Amino acid sequence: MRNNNKLIPKYWVDKNKNTISCKEKIKVINGNLDELTEMLKDIFDEAVLIGVDENQFKKVIQDIVKNMKNTIKDV
């Protein structure tokens, strides 16, 4: 898709701020972000169609992201 190129960083870094150079890892994360973007667009459109306030919807999504926690141990 790559329609959100401006939102995806040019370089991914690890928790130590080292650049991730593995092309396969970068391909996976960028592909996942493309899928997420498309899914969010669909959900957003459905919310608007049923009359949900756009700003409220965006705030809910932001709050979900802000409250995400890593569930993988020892990473």
NULOSE-381519 format. One record per residue (C-alpha): x, y, z; residue number from 1. Coordinates in nm, 2 decimals. Example, Ala and Ser with C-alpha at 12.3 -4.5 7.8 and 13.67 -1.06 7.14 Angstrom:
<pts>
<pt xx="1.23" yy="-0.45" zz="0.78" pado="1"/>
<pt xx="1.37" yy="-0.11" zz="0.71" pado="2"/>
</pts>
This chain:
<pts>
<pt xx="0.00" yy="0.00" zz="0.00" pado="1"/>
<pt xx="0.26" yy="0.25" zz="0.11" pado="2"/>
<pt xx="0.00" yy="0.53" zz="0.13" pado="3"/>
<pt xx="0.13" yy="0.64" zz="0.47" pado="4"/>
<pt xx="0.49" yy="0.69" zz="0.37" pado="5"/>
<pt xx="0.51" yy="1.02" zz="0.54" pado="6"/>
<pt xx="0.41" yy="0.87" zz="0.87" pado="7"/>
<pt xx="0.65" yy="0.58" zz="0.86" pado="8"/>
<pt xx="1.01" yy="0.67" zz="0.97" pado="9"/>
<pt xx="1.30" yy="0.63" zz="0.73" pado="10"/>
<pt xx="1.48" yy="0.42" zz="0.99" pado="11"/>
<pt xx="1.36" yy="0.19" zz="1.27" pado="12"/>
<pt xx="1.56" yy="0.18" zz="1.59" pado="13"/>
<pt xx="1.57" yy="-0.07" zz="1.87" pado="14"/>
<pt xx="1.53" yy="0.00" zz="2.24" pado="15"/>
<pt xx="1.90" yy="0.10" zz="2.25" pado="16"/>
<pt xx="1.85" yy="0.35" zz="1.96" pado="17"/>
<pt xx="2.05" yy="0.13" zz="1.72" pado="18"/>
<pt xx="1.93" yy="0.13" zz="1.36" pado="19"/>
<pt xx="1.75" yy="-0.19" zz="1.26" pado="20"/>
<pt xx="1.91" yy="-0.30" zz="0.94" pado="21"/>
<pt xx="1.74" yy="-0.64" zz="0.87" pado="22"/>
<pt xx="1.54" yy="-0.58" zz="0.55" pado="23"/>
<pt xx="1.30" yy="-0.86" zz="0.64" pado="24"/>
<pt xx="1.22" yy="-0.72" zz="0.98" pado="25"/>
<pt xx="1.16" yy="-0.37" zz="0.83" pado="26"/>
<pt xx="0.94" yy="-0.52" zz="0.56" pado="27"/>
<pt xx="0.73" yy="-0.70" zz="0.82" pado="28"/>
<pt xx="0.67" yy="-0.39" zz="1.04" pado="29"/>
<pt xx="0.60" yy="-0.16" zz="0.75" pado="30"/>
<pt xx="0.36" yy="-0.42" zz="0.60" pado="31"/>
<pt xx="0.18" yy="-0.45" zz="0.94" pado="32"/>
<pt xx="0.15" yy="-0.07" zz="0.96" pado="33"/>
<pt xx="0.00" yy="-0.06" zz="0.61" pado="34"/>
<pt xx="-0.26" yy="-0.33" zz="0.71" pado="35"/>
<pt xx="-0.34" yy="-0.13" zz="1.03" pado="36"/>
<pt xx="-0.38" yy="0.19" zz="0.84" pado="37"/>
<pt xx="-0.63" yy="0.03" zz="0.60" pado="38"/>
<pt xx="-0.82" yy="-0.13" zz="0.89" pado="39"/>
<pt xx="-0.84" yy="0.20" zz="1.07" pado="40"/>
<pt xx="-0.96" yy="0.37" zz="0.76" pado="41"/>
<pt xx="-1.24" yy="0.11" zz="0.72" pado="42"/>
<pt xx="-1.34" yy="0.14" zz="1.09" pado="43"/>
<pt xx="-1.33" yy="0.52" zz="1.08" pado="44"/>
<pt xx="-1.55" yy="0.53" zz="0.77" pado="45"/>
<pt xx="-1.80" yy="0.29" zz="0.93" pado="46"/>
<pt xx="-1.80" yy="0.51" zz="1.25" pado="47"/>
<pt xx="-1.87" yy="0.82" zz="1.04" pado="48"/>
<pt xx="-2.14" yy="0.64" zz="0.85" pado="49"/>
<pt xx="-2.33" yy="0.55" zz="1.17" pado="50"/>
<pt xx="-2.29" yy="0.91" zz="1.30" pado="51"/>
<pt xx="-2.00" yy="0.89" zz="1.54" pado="52"/>
<pt xx="-1.81" yy="1.23" zz="1.59" pado="53"/>
<pt xx="-1.48" yy="1.21" zz="1.40" pado="54"/>
<pt xx="-1.29" yy="1.38" zz="1.67" pado="55"/>
<pt xx="-1.42" yy="1.15" zz="1.94" pado="56"/>
<pt xx="-1.33" yy="0.85" zz="1.74" pado="57"/>
<pt xx="-0.97" yy="0.98" zz="1.68" pado="58"/>
<pt xx="-0.94" yy="1.04" zz="2.05" pado="59"/>
<pt xx="-1.04" yy="0.69" zz="2.14" pado="60"/>
<pt xx="-0.79" yy="0.55" zz="1.89" pado="61"/>
<pt xx="-0.52" yy="0.78" zz="2.04" pado="62"/>
<pt xx="-0.61" yy="0.66" zz="2.39" pado="63"/>
<pt xx="-0.59" yy="0.30" zz="2.29" pado="64"/>
<pt xx="-0.24" yy="0.35" zz="2.16" pado="65"/>
<pt xx="-0.13" yy="0.55" zz="2.46" pado="66"/>
<pt xx="-0.24" yy="0.28" zz="2.69" pado="67"/>
<pt xx="-0.08" yy="-0.01" zz="2.50" pado="68"/>
<pt xx="0.16" yy="-0.22" zz="2.70" pado="69"/>
<pt xx="0.42" yy="-0.47" zz="2.59" pado="70"/>
<pt xx="0.28" yy="-0.82" zz="2.67" pado="71"/>
<pt xx="0.60" yy="-1.00" zz="2.56" pado="72"/>
<pt xx="0.82" yy="-1.09" zz="2.85" pado="73"/>
<pt xx="1.20" yy="-1.06" zz="2.84" pado="74"/>
<pt xx="1.23" yy="-0.84" zz="2.54" pado="75"/>
</pts>
